[in-house]
Amino acid sequence: MNSSEKKVRLTAGDVELTVGPQDGCRIESLIVGGTELLRQGERFGCFPMAPWCGRTENGLFRSGADTYVLPINAAPHAIHGTVRDRAWRTARHSATEAVFTCELTDPWPWPGTVTQMVELTEDSLTLRMGVETQENSFPAQAGWHPWFRRTLGDSEVRIGFEPAWQEERGEDHLPTGRRIDPLPGPWDDCFGMPGGVDVTLTWPGLLELTVASREEWVVVYDEQAEAVCVEPQTGPPNGLNTHPRLVTLVDPLETATTWTWRRL
């Protein structure tokens, strides 16, 4: 069994975390005090999104004078990047920290490397991601897509956050380019938090968990009965077309998120 096939388990006190490098470097499990916080299943847990986040319109994006085509995996769009479908390599790990890498190859037009770093403590999880080019510059996005269990025991989650705006969503599920006052849920929507992402999930009587990031975009998805998603990311959906961030040899794309929790 090579390094990309082994699950990596981190522990800190009564907190246990499991990463599956062979399954898109997905965090498969996060157990706090004996309670699993993430929805289980091969497409759930928490996966990294790169080199784009959310939907890219019709699988097409432009860079300079050229148009590039991505595989359609959420018709009619391309969704959530490529690295969640790749086997990653475990570069190193200890009891509480791990580093993983994944090469960007076809269907992404440019060679590059994505790195995910995971650090666990008794009351927090910090995730860091870097996107580097090996040759030419290219636009990219990065972020995370966690699936938190809606209900822990008999306690149903409450979502608390104060965004400055909501990206208006069109019938094609893409932002229209207009910013509107935040609407009540249920949501499958992108919100702007220019002071940094700060979303609190509370399971009354059990646990409070805050998702924070220096980034100003977060997608909140709570249309399923089983789970809710809080997705910090470096740009809005379709951002390869509307809000591109250029990755160069001297300026990689770097982002991070920290989850902190406390027992209630």
LUMLOLO-562635 format. One record per residue (C-alpha): x, y, z. Coordinates in steps of 0.25 Angstrom, whole numbers, padded with zeros to 4 digits, always signed. Example, Ala and Ser with C-alpha at 12.3 -4.5 7.8 and 13.67 -1.06 7.14 Angstrom:
2
+0049-0018+0031/+0055-0004+0029/
! end
This chain:
264
+0000+0000+0000/+0006+0013-0004/+0005+0027+0003/-0007+0031-0005/-0015+0019-0001/-0014+0020+0014/-0024+0028+0023/-0017+0038+0032/-0023+0039+0046/-0020+0051+0055/-0024+0052+0070/-0023+0063+0080/-0030+0060+0094/-0044+0054+0091/-0044+0059+0077/-0041+0050+0065/-0040+0054+0050/-0038+0044+0038/-0033+0049+0024/-0035+0040+0012/-0023+0044+0002/-0028+0034-0008/-0042+0041-0008/-0039+0055-0012/-0032+0058+0002/-0046+0058+0008/-0047+0059+0023/-0056+0047+0025/-0058+0049+0040/-0057+0059+0051/-0061+0053+0064/-0062+0063+0076/-0064+0056+0090/-0070+0044+0083/-0079+0051+0074/-0077+0051+0059/-0079+0065+0053/-0078+0062+0038/-0088+0055+0029/-0083+0041+0025/-0082+0036+0011/-0072+0036+0000/-0077+0050-0006/-0078+0056+0008/-0069+0059+0019/-0061+0072+0016/-0053+0073+0002/-0044+0083-0003/-0049+0091-0016/-0038+0095-0026/-0035+0100-0036/-0049+0106-0035/-0060+0107-0026/-0075+0104-0028/-0080+0105-0043/-0073+0110-0055/-0083+0114-0065/-0085+0103-0076/-0071+0098-0073/-0065+0110-0080/-0055+0120-0075/-0046+0130-0082/-0032+0134-0079/-0026+0145-0088/-0031+0143-0102/-0033+0128-0100/-0046+0120-0096/-0044+0107-0088/-0053+0095-0086/-0056+0088-0073/-0063+0074-0072/-0078+0076-0069/-0081+0069-0056/-0093+0077-0051/-0101+0080-0064/-0099+0089-0070/-0088+0094-0062/-0074+0089-0057/-0074+0089-0041/-0064+0089-0030/-0051+0087-0037/-0043+0075-0040/-0035+0071-0028/-0047+0065-0020/-0047+0054-0030/-0032+0051-0030/-0023+0043-0021/-0013+0051-0013/+0000+0048-0007/+0003+0049+0008/+0016+0058+0009/+0017+0056+0024/+0009+0055+0037/+0010+0054+0052/-0001+0052+0063/-0007+0066+0061/-0002+0071+0047/-0002+0066+0033/+0002+0071+0019/-0003+0066+0006/-0001+0069-0009/-0008+0067-0022/-0003+0070-0036/-0012+0078-0046/-0013+0071-0059/-0023+0069-0070/-0034+0074-0071/-0028+0086-0065/-0020+0093-0076/-0007+0097-0067/+0002+0088-0059/+0002+0092-0044/+0002+0087-0030/-0009+0088-0019/-0005+0086-0005/-0014+0084+0007/-0009+0085+0021/-0017+0080+0033/-0015+0084+0048/-0023+0079+0059/-0024+0083+0074/-0034+0080+0085/-0043+0091+0081/-0039+0095+0067/-0036+0090+0053/-0028+0099+0043/-0028+0096+0028/-0018+0103+0019/-0018+0101+0004/-0008+0106-0007/-0009+0106-0022/+0004+0107-0029/+0008+0107-0044/+0019+0099-0050/+0020+0108-0062/+0011+0118-0067/+0001+0127-0060/-0013+0123-0059/-0026+0128-0052/-0031+0119-0040/-0040+0118-0028/-0039+0110-0015/-0048+0107-0003/-0054+0096+0005/-0067+0089+0005/-0071+0083+0018/-0084+0075+0021/-0088+0077+0035/-0098+0068+0041/-0111+0076+0043/-0115+0068+0055/-0106+0064+0067/-0114+0055+0076/-0128+0062+0077/-0122+0076+0075/-0124+0082+0061/-0113+0092+0056/-0116+0107+0056/-0108+0116+0046/-0103+0129+0051/-0096+0140+0042/-0097+0154+0038/-0093+0156+0023/-0091+0169+0017/-0098+0165+0004/-0103+0153-0004/-0099+0150-0018/-0113+0150-0025/-0115+0136-0031/-0120+0134-0045/-0129+0122-0050/-0116+0116-0055/-0111+0115-0040/-0100+0125-0044/-0098+0139-0038/-0104+0150-0047/-0094+0160-0043/-0104+0168-0034/-0102+0169-0019/-0115+0169-0011/-0119+0169+0004/-0118+0156+0010/-0130+0147+0008/-0136+0137+0018/-0132+0122+0016/-0133+0112+0011/-0120+0115+0004/-0111+0110-0007/-0105+0124-0008/-0092+0132-0007/-0091+0143+0003/-0080+0154+0004/-0073+0156+0018/-0063+0167+0015/-0057+0166+0029/-0055+0151+0027/-0064+0139+0028/-0070+0137+0041/-0081+0127+0042/-0086+0120+0055/-0093+0107+0055/-0100+0104+0069/-0106+0091+0073/-0113+0095+0086/-0109+0088+0098/-0097+0081+0091/-0087+0089+0083/-0084+0102+0076/-0075+0102+0064/-0070+0115+0057/-0064+0114+0043/-0055+0126+0041/-0046+0131+0029/-0039+0143+0024/-0047+0141+0011/-0059+0150+0008/-0068+0139+0001/-0075+0128+0007/-0086+0119+0001/-0096+0114+0011/-0105+0102+0007/-0116+0096+0015/-0126+0090+0006/-0124+0076+0010/-0130+0070+0022/-0117+0062+0026/-0107+0073+0026/-0103+0088+0025/-0091+0093+0017/-0082+0106+0021/-0072+0108+0009/-0061+0118+0011/-0055+0121-0003/-0046+0131-0010/-0057+0136-0019/-0071+0134-0023/-0077+0123-0032/-0073+0125-0046/-0061+0133-0041/-0052+0128-0052/-0060+0137-0061/-0064+0148-0052/-0054+0150-0041/-0041+0143-0046/-0029+0142-0037/-0016+0140-0044/-0006+0129-0040/+0008+0132-0044/+0022+0126-0041/+0025+0137-0031/+0010+0138-0025/+0003+0125-0022/-0011+0125-0017/-0012+0123-0002/-0024+0122+0007/-0028+0116+0020/-0040+0114+0029/-0041+0111+0044/-0052+0103+0051/-0053+0105+0066/-0063+0099+0075/-0067+0098+0090/-0076+0089+0097/-0090+0095+0103/
! end
